[in-house]
Amino acid sequence: MNKDSKTQHITLATGNVFSDLGFATEEAAALAAASQQVISGKLAISESLETEAGGQDRSVVETASSQEHS
């Protein structure tokens, strides 16, 4: 790191990016809650697709394996 840095002040993060960006407390909390709902929904979809794909992969292997033993 450069010792000649012009940075004079660093503001610590609060844990709510919207608050850190200067939104009012109530609005920052609402935005954080809404974004968390979107994130949770997308993670649930992703997990569902992974589970679905995992089940399909196993059934294909089981079918191929069953055919080999016939």
Secondary structure, 3 states (H helix, E strand, C coil): CCCCCCCCCCCCCCCCHHHHCCCCHHHHHHHHHHHHHHHHHHHHHHHHHHHHHHHHHHHHHHHHHHHHCC
